Amino acid sequence: MKVEKIRELSADELRKSIREAREKLSTLVLRKQTGQIENPNEIRQTRKTIARLETILAEKAIKS
């Protein structure tokens, strides 16, 4: 998800996106452990997406 699109989201939408990304990460890690993952880089991308979402959510909290 691009930073520009993330910044347009409201705080509630950011929290929902973080929750969904964390669920996706947990399923990816589980699939990696069982050897069923096709693209291991997807785990890294999901972690970075979570970090972006949390950073922008923190920025919005500071501004409010």
Short mmCIF file of the C-alpha atoms (twelve columns), coordinates in Angstrom:
data_MODEL
# 
_entry.id   MODEL 
# 
loop_
_atom_site.group_PDB 
_atom_site.id 
_atom_site.type_symbol 
_atom_site.label_atom_id 
_atom_site.label_alt_id 
_atom_site.label_comp_id 
_atom_site.label_asym_id 
_atom_site.label_seq_id 
_atom_site.Cartn_x 
_atom_site.Cartn_y 
_atom_site.Cartn_z 
_atom_site.pdbx_PDB_model_num 
ATOM 1  C CA . MET A 1  0.000   0.000   0.000  1 
ATOM 2  C CA . LYS A 2  1.376   3.390   -0.982 1 
ATOM 3  C CA . VAL A 3  2.049   6.030   1.663  1 
ATOM 4  C CA . GLU A 4  -0.188  8.552   -0.107 1 
ATOM 5  C CA . LYS A 5  -3.155  6.193   0.111  1 
ATOM 6  C CA . ILE A 6  -2.383  5.342   3.730  1 
ATOM 7  C CA . ARG A 7  -2.348  9.024   4.716  1 
ATOM 8  C CA . GLU A 8  -5.856  9.451   3.278  1 
ATOM 9  C CA . LEU A 9  -7.283  6.821   5.646  1 
ATOM 10 C CA . SER A 10 -8.953  7.748   8.917  1 
ATOM 11 C CA . ALA A 11 -7.614  6.512   12.250 1 
ATOM 12 C CA . ASP A 12 -10.287 3.798   12.457 1 
ATOM 13 C CA . GLU A 13 -9.490  2.610   8.939  1 
ATOM 14 C CA . LEU A 14 -5.783  2.531   9.841  1 
ATOM 15 C CA . ARG A 15 -6.482  0.381   12.898 1 
ATOM 16 C CA . LYS A 16 -8.570  -1.987  10.774 1 
ATOM 17 C CA . SER A 17 -5.802  -2.202  8.159  1 
ATOM 18 C CA . ILE A 18 -3.210  -2.917  10.858 1 
ATOM 19 C CA . ARG A 19 -5.374  -5.704  12.274 1 
ATOM 20 C CA . GLU A 20 -5.831  -7.244  8.813  1 
ATOM 21 C CA . ALA A 21 -2.118  -6.990  8.021  1 
ATOM 22 C CA . ARG A 22 -1.193  -8.673  11.306 1 
ATOM 23 C CA . GLU A 23 -3.608  -11.523 10.569 1 
ATOM 24 C CA . LYS A 24 -2.081  -11.873 7.112  1 
ATOM 25 C CA . LEU A 25 1.413   -11.927 8.636  1 
ATOM 26 C CA . SER A 26 0.486   -14.658 11.087 1 
ATOM 27 C CA . THR A 27 -0.925  -16.851 8.319  1 
ATOM 28 C CA . LEU A 28 2.165   -16.222 6.184  1 
ATOM 29 C CA . VAL A 29 4.490   -17.216 9.021  1 
ATOM 30 C CA . LEU A 30 2.452   -20.346 9.641  1 
ATOM 31 C CA . ARG A 31 2.550   -21.229 5.946  1 
ATOM 32 C CA . LYS A 32 6.317   -20.648 5.901  1 
ATOM 33 C CA . GLN A 33 6.792   -23.025 8.821  1 
ATOM 34 C CA . THR A 34 4.846   -25.718 7.015  1 
ATOM 35 C CA . GLY A 35 6.700   -25.083 3.750  1 
ATOM 36 C CA . GLN A 36 3.655   -23.924 1.788  1 
ATOM 37 C CA . ILE A 37 4.679   -20.332 1.053  1 
ATOM 38 C CA . GLU A 38 5.501   -19.460 -2.533 1 
ATOM 39 C CA . ASN A 39 6.974   -15.996 -2.012 1 
ATOM 40 C CA . PRO A 40 8.964   -15.608 1.229  1 
ATOM 41 C CA . ASN A 41 9.472   -11.891 0.510  1 
ATOM 42 C CA . GLU A 42 5.776   -11.380 1.135  1 
ATOM 43 C CA . ILE A 43 6.486   -11.701 4.861  1 
ATOM 44 C CA . ARG A 44 8.964   -8.823  4.700  1 
ATOM 45 C CA . GLN A 45 6.571   -6.701  2.661  1 
ATOM 46 C CA . THR A 46 3.767   -7.297  5.149  1 
ATOM 47 C CA . ARG A 47 6.002   -6.328  8.089  1 
ATOM 48 C CA . LYS A 48 6.959   -3.102  6.338  1 
ATOM 49 C CA . THR A 49 3.325   -2.344  5.570  1 
ATOM 50 C CA . ILE A 50 2.439   -2.794  9.243  1 
ATOM 51 C CA . ALA A 51 5.272   -0.435  10.205 1 
ATOM 52 C CA . ARG A 52 4.053   2.192   7.717  1 
ATOM 53 C CA . LEU A 53 0.498   1.944   9.009  1 
ATOM 54 C CA . GLU A 54 1.563   2.223   12.641 1 
ATOM 55 C CA . THR A 55 3.865   5.175   11.904 1 
ATOM 56 C CA . ILE A 56 1.158   7.149   10.151 1 
ATOM 57 C CA . LEU A 57 -1.349  6.285   12.884 1 
ATOM 58 C CA . ALA A 58 1.115   7.642   15.469 1 
ATOM 59 C CA . GLU A 59 1.620   10.803  13.395 1 
ATOM 60 C CA . LYS A 60 -2.133  11.371  13.300 1 
ATOM 61 C CA . ALA A 61 -2.351  10.846  17.062 1 
ATOM 62 C CA . ILE A 62 0.325   13.482  17.642 1 
ATOM 63 C CA . LYS A 63 -1.425  15.997  15.377 1 
ATOM 64 C CA . SER A 64 -4.760  15.546  17.168 1 
# 
